[in-house]
Amino acid sequence: MVSFELLFPISIVAGFIGAMAGMGGGVVIIPVLTLLGVDIKRAIAISILSVIATSSGSASAYIRDHITNLKVGMFLEMFTIVGALVGAKITLAVSPKPLYIIFGLVLLASWLALFAAKDEMGHTGAQDRITNWLELEGSYPDQALGQVVHYKARRAYFGAPLMYLAGMIAGLLGIGAGAVKVLIHDLVMGLPPKVSTTTSNMIIGVTALAGASVYLVAGLIDPGLAAPVILGIAVGAFLGTRLLVRMSNQAVRRFFLFILLILAVEMIVRGVRGGL
């Protein structure tokens, strides 16, 4: 049994990273648990609980600050939930080890695409007919700019099926797949970086809840490991939210790019090593 004293501070760091980058804390929790001798499937099950804790500790604060787009989030959640259920079922049936390499390569390609993309503040371009019918637009008060930023989402018809795949990755690997969700928000749907990150934080919690139900029924969730992870993640997520709202969109993007690159390299290395 891994000690509370060891897991708790590690979980705080994981929660901070998860809240700041708009993804779950599994990027830190899964490698740590496997290095400490925990079975990979049990580590995934605990990690997906940490995603719920990250979302719970940060999503409410972002909604209170009027940054999260609830309409966008609730629309896309319908697709991520189904994907998470399918992904978790696959994890129970097969070994997920080869998928780490594939996922790492996808993230690396996404990093290159986002790095090359220009930052379109406000994203005020014309909407397509479907997204306009869904009324996926909004505004938020930007503390760093000292003004209200208005924006309109686009290409919901592409975002929805891509979110299904993101949900499947979340359920399969237990890492929240917030990195993929943020990229879909940003590159496909044209949301500002802060809105992408905060809306992702809300979606990953609901998605992870669906996946966690599958692992709970399978008996893979260890309460002794879950307790320090959830508590530490919640504390770290709260600290992360307090910092993000004071940062500029450019700083949020740079931080996300940094975390995304680390995640991509980590997944590829762990896949080559057989998931260890």
C-alpha positions in Angstrom: 0.0 0.0 0.0 1.4 3.4 -1.0 1.5 5.8 2.0 -0.8 8.8 2.3 2.2 11.0 3.1 3.7 10.2 -0.3 0.6 10.3 -2.5 -1.0 13.5 -1.0 1.7 16.0 -2.1 2.1 14.4 -5.5 -1.6 14.7 -6.0 -1.5 18.4 -5.1 1.0 18.9 -7.9 -1.2 16.8 -10.3 -4.3 18.8 -9.4 -2.5 22.1 -10.0 -1.3 21.0 -13.4 -4.7 19.6 -14.3 -6.5 22.9 -13.5 -4.0 25.1 -15.2 -3.9 23.1 -18.4 -7.5 22.0 -18.6 -6.9 18.3 -18.2 -7.0 15.7 -15.5 -4.2 14.9 -13.1 -3.6 11.5 -14.6 -0.5 12.7 -16.4 1.2 12.7 -13.1 -0.8 10.2 -11.1 -0.6 7.2 -13.5 3.2 7.2 -13.9 3.7 7.6 -10.1 1.3 4.8 -9.2 2.8 2.4 -11.8 6.3 3.2 -10.6 5.2 2.4 -7.1 4.0 -1.0 -8.2 0.3 -0.5 -8.8 -1.2 -2.5 -11.6 -1.7 -0.3 -14.7 -5.5 -0.9 -14.9 -5.9 0.0 -11.2 -3.8 3.1 -11.7 -6.1 4.1 -14.6 -9.1 3.6 -12.4 -7.7 5.8 -9.6 -6.6 8.4 -12.1 -10.0 8.7 -13.6 -11.3 9.5 -10.1 -8.6 12.2 -9.9 -10.0 13.7 -13.0 -13.4 14.1 -11.3 -11.6 15.8 -8.3 -9.7 18.2 -10.7 -13.0 19.2 -12.4 -14.8 19.5 -9.1 -12.1 21.7 -7.6 -11.8 24.0 -10.6 -15.0 24.0 -12.7 -17.2 25.6 -10.1 -14.7 28.5 -9.7 -14.5 29.0 -13.5 -18.3 29.0 -13.7 -18.5 31.6 -10.9 -16.0 33.8 -12.8 -18.2 33.5 -15.9 -15.4 32.1 -18.1 -16.8 28.6 -18.7 -19.2 28.3 -21.6 -22.0 26.1 -20.2 -23.8 25.7 -23.5 -20.7 24.4 -25.3 -19.8 22.2 -22.4 -23.3 20.5 -22.0 -23.6 20.0 -25.8 -20.2 18.3 -26.1 -20.6 16.2 -22.9 -23.3 14.1 -24.6 -20.6 12.8 -26.9 -17.7 12.5 -24.4 -19.9 10.4 -22.0 -20.7 7.8 -24.6 -17.0 7.7 -25.7 -15.8 7.3 -22.1 -18.1 4.3 -21.5 -16.8 2.6 -24.6 -13.2 3.4 -23.8 -13.4 2.0 -20.3 -15.0 -1.2 -21.6 -12.1 -1.6 -24.0 -9.5 -1.2 -21.2 -11.2 -4.0 -19.2 -11.1 -6.3 -22.3 -7.6 -5.6 -23.8 -4.2 -4.4 -22.8 -3.9 -0.6 -23.3 -0.1 -0.5 -23.6 0.3 0.0 -27.4 -2.2 2.9 -27.3 0.3 5.0 -25.2 2.5 5.3 -28.2 -0.3 6.1 -30.6 -1.8 8.7 -28.1 1.7 10.3 -27.6 2.1 10.7 -31.4 -1.3 12.2 -31.7 -0.5 14.7 -29.0 2.8 15.5 -30.5 1.1 16.2 -33.8 -1.5 18.3 -32.0 1.3 20.2 -30.3 2.8 21.1 -33.6 -0.6 22.2 -35.0 -1.4 24.4 -32.0 2.2 25.8 -31.9 1.8 26.9 -35.5 -1.7 28.3 -35.1 -2.2 32.0 -34.7 -4.0 33.3 -31.7 -7.3 34.9 -32.8 -8.4 36.9 -29.8 -12.2 36.9 -29.5 -12.8 34.7 -32.5 -15.5 36.9 -33.9 -15.7 35.4 -37.3 -19.0 34.2 -38.9 -20.6 31.1 -37.5 -21.8 28.2 -39.6 -25.5 27.5 -39.7 -25.5 24.5 -37.2 -23.4 26.2 -34.6 -25.5 29.4 -34.9 -28.7 27.4 -34.4 -27.2 25.8 -31.2 -26.3 29.4 -30.0 -22.8 28.4 -29.1 -21.3 31.8 -28.3 -20.5 33.9 -25.3 -18.3 36.4 -23.5 -16.2 36.6 -20.4 -14.5 39.3 -18.3 -10.7 39.0 -18.9 -8.8 40.3 -15.8 -5.5 40.4 -17.6 -6.9 42.5 -20.4 -9.3 44.5 -18.3 -12.1 44.1 -20.7 -14.9 41.8 -21.8 -14.0 39.4 -24.6 -16.8 38.3 -27.0 -16.5 35.2 -29.1 -18.5 32.7 -31.3 -17.9 29.0 -31.5 -17.7 27.4 -34.9 -17.8 23.9 -36.5 -19.9 22.2 -33.8 -20.6 19.4 -36.4 -16.8 18.5 -36.3 -16.3 19.2 -32.6 -19.1 16.7 -31.6 -17.7 13.5 -33.2 -14.1 14.5 -32.2 -15.3 14.8 -28.6 -16.6 11.3 -28.8 -13.1 10.1 -29.6 -11.7 12.3 -26.9 -14.1 10.7 -24.4 -13.0 7.3 -25.6 -9.4 8.2 -24.9 -10.4 9.5 -21.5 -12.1 6.3 -20.5 -9.4 4.1 -22.1 -6.4 5.7 -20.4 -7.9 7.5 -17.4 -6.1 10.7 -18.1 -9.1 13.0 -18.7 -8.0 13.6 -22.3 -8.3 17.3 -21.5 -5.4 18.0 -23.8 -7.4 16.7 -26.7 -10.5 18.5 -25.6 -8.7 21.9 -25.3 -7.3 21.4 -28.8 -10.7 20.6 -30.3 -12.1 23.7 -28.6 -9.3 25.9 -29.8 -8.4 24.6 -33.3 -11.7 23.2 -34.4 -14.3 25.3 -32.7 -12.4 28.6 -32.4 -12.8 29.2 -28.6 -10.4 31.6 -26.9 -7.7 29.8 -24.8 -9.2 30.6 -21.4 -12.6 29.5 -22.5 -11.1 26.3 -24.0 -9.3 25.4 -20.8 -12.2 26.2 -18.4 -14.8 24.5 -20.4 -12.6 21.5 -20.7 -12.3 21.4 -16.9 -16.1 21.1 -16.7 -16.4 18.4 -19.4 -13.6 16.2 -18.1 -15.4 15.7 -14.8 -18.6 14.5 -16.3 -16.7 12.3 -18.8 -14.6 10.8 -16.1 -17.7 10.1 -13.9 -19.1 7.9 -16.8 -15.8 6.0 -17.2 -15.3 5.6 -13.4 -18.7 3.8 -13.1 -17.3 1.1 -15.3 -14.1 0.7 -13.3 -16.1 0.7 -10.0 -18.4 -2.1 -11.1 -15.2 -4.1 -12.2 -13.8 -3.7 -8.7 -10.6 -1.8 -9.8 -11.0 1.2 -7.5 -8.9 0.9 -4.3 -10.4 3.3 -1.6 -7.0 3.4 0.2 -5.3 4.9 -2.9 -8.3 7.0 -3.9 -8.6 9.0 -0.7 -5.2 10.8 -0.8 -5.4 11.2 -4.5 -8.8 12.9 -4.5 -8.0 15.1 -1.5 -4.6 16.3 -3.0 -6.1 16.8 -6.4 -8.9 19.0 -5.1 -6.4 21.2 -3.2 -4.1 21.5 -6.2 -7.0 22.3 -8.6 -8.2 25.1 -6.3 -4.7 26.6 -6.3 -4.5 26.3 -10.1 -7.8 28.1 -10.7 -6.7 31.1 -8.6 -3.7 31.6 -10.8 -5.3 31.0 -14.2 -7.9 33.8 -14.0 -5.0 36.3 -13.5 -3.0 35.1 -16.5 -3.2 36.4 -20.1 -4.5 34.1 -22.9 -1.0 34.0 -24.3 0.4 32.8 -21.0 -2.3 30.1 -20.7 -1.5 28.9 -24.3 2.2 28.7 -23.5 1.6 26.8 -20.3 -0.7 24.4 -22.2 1.9 23.9 -25.0 4.5 23.1 -22.4 2.4 20.5 -20.5 1.2 19.0 -23.8 4.7 18.4 -25.0 5.7 16.7 -21.7 2.5 14.5 -21.9 3.3 13.5 -25.5 6.9 12.5 -24.8 5.9 10.7 -21.6 3.3 8.6 -23.3 5.6 7.6 -26.1 8.4 6.7 -23.7 6.0 4.7 -21.5 4.6 2.9 -24.5 8.1 1.9 -25.7 8.8 0.6 -22.2 5.6 -1.5 -22.2 3.4 0.9 -20.2 5.8 1.0 -17.2 
